[in-house]
Amino acid sequence: MNENKILKENVLKLVNRNDLSISGVNKVISFSPTQIILVALDCEIQITGEQMQTTKLDETNGELVVQGLINSIKWNEKKEKVGLIKRIFK
């Protein structure tokens, strides 16, 4: 394991499908009232819903708070980029 890598927690809290808070957020890729895409630790998270709005975004602490109707939350593992040489000599 890499000793230099700082590990953080990724905590997601959803209350009544209306109040969502996420910690461990590295960056928000896109945001609209119906979809949010963000990177949290090593995963991309896609949130879909209706009338979503950000009530708090703290980039230094990696916290995001969203209000609105949350329909789905999907995690996508980041795929490691494989170079051309590795694909050839697989």
C-alpha positions as CSV (number, residue, x, y, z in Angstrom):
1,M,0.0,0.0,0.0
2,N,1.2,3.5,-0.8
3,E,2.3,5.2,2.4
4,N,2.1,8.7,0.9
5,K,-1.6,8.4,0.0
6,I,-3.9,10.1,2.5
7,L,-7.1,8.1,3.1
8,K,-10.3,9.8,3.7
9,E,-13.8,8.6,4.4
10,N,-16.6,8.9,1.9
11,V,-19.8,9.3,3.8
12,L,-23.2,9.7,2.1
13,K,-26.3,10.6,4.1
14,L,-29.8,10.7,2.5
15,V,-32.8,11.8,4.5
16,N,-36.3,11.3,3.1
17,R,-34.9,11.4,-0.5
18,N,-34.8,15.2,-0.1
19,D,-31.6,16.1,1.8
20,L,-28.3,14.6,0.6
21,S,-24.9,15.2,2.2
22,I,-21.7,13.7,0.8
23,S,-18.2,14.0,2.3
24,G,-14.9,13.1,0.6
25,V,-15.8,15.0,-2.5
26,N,-12.7,15.9,-4.7
27,K,-14.5,17.9,-7.4
28,V,-17.9,18.5,-9.0
29,I,-17.8,17.7,-12.7
30,S,-21.2,18.9,-13.6
31,F,-24.4,20.2,-11.9
32,S,-27.9,20.8,-13.1
33,P,-31.3,20.6,-11.4
34,T,-31.7,17.0,-12.7
35,Q,-28.2,15.6,-12.6
36,I,-25.0,15.9,-10.6
37,I,-21.7,14.2,-11.5
38,L,-18.9,14.4,-9.0
39,V,-15.6,12.6,-8.0
40,A,-15.4,11.3,-4.5
41,L,-12.2,9.6,-3.5
42,D,-11.6,7.0,-6.3
43,C,-15.2,6.9,-7.6
44,E,-17.4,8.9,-9.9
45,I,-20.8,9.4,-8.4
46,Q,-23.9,10.3,-10.6
47,I,-26.9,11.6,-8.8
48,T,-30.2,12.1,-10.6
49,G,-33.3,13.8,-9.4
50,E,-35.6,16.8,-9.7
51,Q,-35.3,20.4,-8.6
52,M,-31.9,19.7,-7.0
53,Q,-29.9,22.6,-5.7
54,T,-26.6,22.9,-3.8
55,T,-27.0,24.4,-0.3
56,K,-23.4,23.9,0.7
57,L,-20.1,23.2,-1.3
58,D,-17.0,23.2,0.9
59,E,-14.1,22.4,-1.4
60,T,-11.4,22.5,1.3
61,N,-13.2,19.9,3.4
62,G,-14.8,18.0,0.5
63,E,-18.4,18.4,1.6
64,L,-21.4,18.8,-0.6
65,V,-25.0,19.2,0.5
66,V,-27.9,19.0,-2.0
67,Q,-31.6,19.6,-1.5
68,G,-34.3,18.3,-3.9
69,L,-36.0,15.1,-4.9
70,I,-33.2,12.4,-5.3
71,N,-34.2,9.6,-7.7
72,S,-30.9,7.6,-8.0
73,I,-27.3,7.5,-6.9
74,K,-24.9,5.5,-9.0
75,W,-21.2,4.8,-8.4
76,N,-18.8,4.3,-11.3
77,E,-15.3,3.0,-10.5
78,K,-12.6,5.0,-12.2
79,K,-11.0,2.9,-14.8
80,E,-7.2,2.9,-15.0
81,K,-5.9,4.2,-18.3
82,V,-4.0,1.5,-20.1
83,G,-1.3,2.5,-22.5
84,L,-0.9,1.2,-26.1
85,I,2.1,-0.9,-25.2
86,K,0.3,-2.7,-22.3
87,R,-2.7,-3.4,-24.6
88,I,-0.5,-4.9,-27.2
89,F,1.5,-7.1,-24.9
90,K,-1.4,-8.2,-22.7
